[in-house]
Amino acid sequence: MAGFLRFTRDEYESITQASRSLPPAESSGTFQSGLAGALREVHPGLAERIAGLPAEHVRLIRQHLQSESVATATQAPPADAAMDGQAGYGLSYREWRVLSQVCALLFLFSDTPLLCKEALLRRIGEESPRLAEKLSGLGDEQVLTLYRRAKAGRRWCP
């Protein structure tokens, strides 16, 4: 049994979005056919790939999406304004993970967060242009707060 599957970012986003539209499935087979059906019209090649996966791979996808769904459901709700200085800044778990990874690299070169704001945005833009755009409006204090949280490894620390 394989321990992981590979999908492009676009494929992963499509799978994630399609799975959200599905009712809870009793079995991996039901999940597989529902997911393939949801993808068939927009992404026929990906739908065929999903339909042809062995049961072990479908089970991995299903478990991963369920755990992501639970993680999303248990996150603190985003504030009305995504970057208003509240806990989490409206970042998803995936966005926080990208931010933390990029910050970890930047910590190697500088311990001054405000000096590396542009480097941070540029590097994040390579990984996730949408996230870089989301973070580009941050003020100095917000950058400092995110920097402290990333350095501490705590998304919700004050």
N, C-alpha and C positions, 0 to 999 in steps of 0.2 A: 504494500500500500504506500502510495506517495504521501509525503508529509506536507507538500505544498503544491499549489497550482500557479501558473503564470497567466496573467491577463495584462493587457495594456491599461493605462489609466482610463481611457475612454471605454474600454470593455468593462472594467470594474465599475465605473460610474453607471453604465447602462444596466449592468446586472443588479447593482444596488437599488437603482431607481425602479427597475421592473419588479424586484422582489417586494418593494414597499406596496405595490399595487395588488399583491396576491393575498388571498385569505390565508389564515394559518393552515398549514398542511399537516395531515395525519402521518404521512410517511415521506421518505426521501423521494420515492418514485412519483408521488403526487406533486411534490415540490418541483421536481425536475420537469415534469410535463407542463406544469403551470408556468414556470420560468421560461422554458423554451417557447411556449405559446405567447407569453407577454413580449418576448424579444423578436418573434418571427417577422412581424411587419416592418419594424424599423431596422433591425439588425439580423437579417436572415442567416448570414454566415455564422454569427455568434450563437444564434438559436440552434443551428444544426450541431455546432460544437457541444453546446450544453446537452442537447438531446442524446448525443453519442457518448457522453461520459460514463465511466463505470460507477457503480453505486457508491464505492468508497470516496470518489472525488465529489460526487453530489452531496454526500454526507458532510464532507469538509466545507463545502461552500455554504450549505445550510447552517451548520454550526457557527461558522464565522459570521454570517449575516445575522443570525440570532444574537450572538454575543455583541455585535456592533449595535444592534437595535436596543439591547438592554443597556449598553453603555450610554447611548444617546438618550434613552428615556430617563436615566438616573442622573444626567448632568443637571447642573443648576440652570434654570431657564435663562435664555439670553435677555439682556435688558432691551428696552425699546430702541435705544440707539446702540448699535453694535459696539462702538468704541467709546462708551461713556465713562470708562474707568471702573466699572463694576467687575465683580469676580468673573474671570474667564474672557472678558471682552467680546463675548459672542462667538468665540472660536470653537469649532467642532473639535472632537478628539483628534481627528486626522490632521486638521490645521495646526493644532497644538504640537502634535508629533513632528511635523515639518519644521515648525518654528524652533522647537527644542533641539532638533538635529542641526539646524543651521547655526543656532547660537552656540552649540557645543564646539563647532568648528571655529567660530569667531573668537571664542574664549581663549583659544590657543594663541591668537595673535594680539589680542587687546583685552584689557580689563576695564575699558572705559566705554560704556554703552553708548553714550551720546556721540562719541567720535566714530562709532561704527554703524550708525543708523543707516546711512546710504549703502554701506557694504551689506548690511543685513537685508535691506529691501532688494538689492540687486541679486544677492544669493538666493533669497526666497523666491524671487521672480523666475529664477532658473528652474526651480522645483514646482512652483505653483503661482503662475502669474495672477490668478484671481485673489490669492491670499496676499500677495505683495500689494495689489491695488487696495485691498481691504485695510492693510496696515499703513499705507502711505499717509493717511490723514492723522496718524497718532502724534500727539504732542510729546515734548521731551519727558514730562513726568510719566506719561503712559509707557513710553519706551523703557524708561528706567524701571517701572513696575514689572513689565513683561520680562525684562532682562533679569531682575531679581528672582522672579518666579521660575524662569527657565534654568537659571544657575542653581537654584535650590532644588530643582526637580519637582516642584509642586505647582500645579496649575492654579490652585485656589488659595495659595498662601497670601497674606496681606502684604 
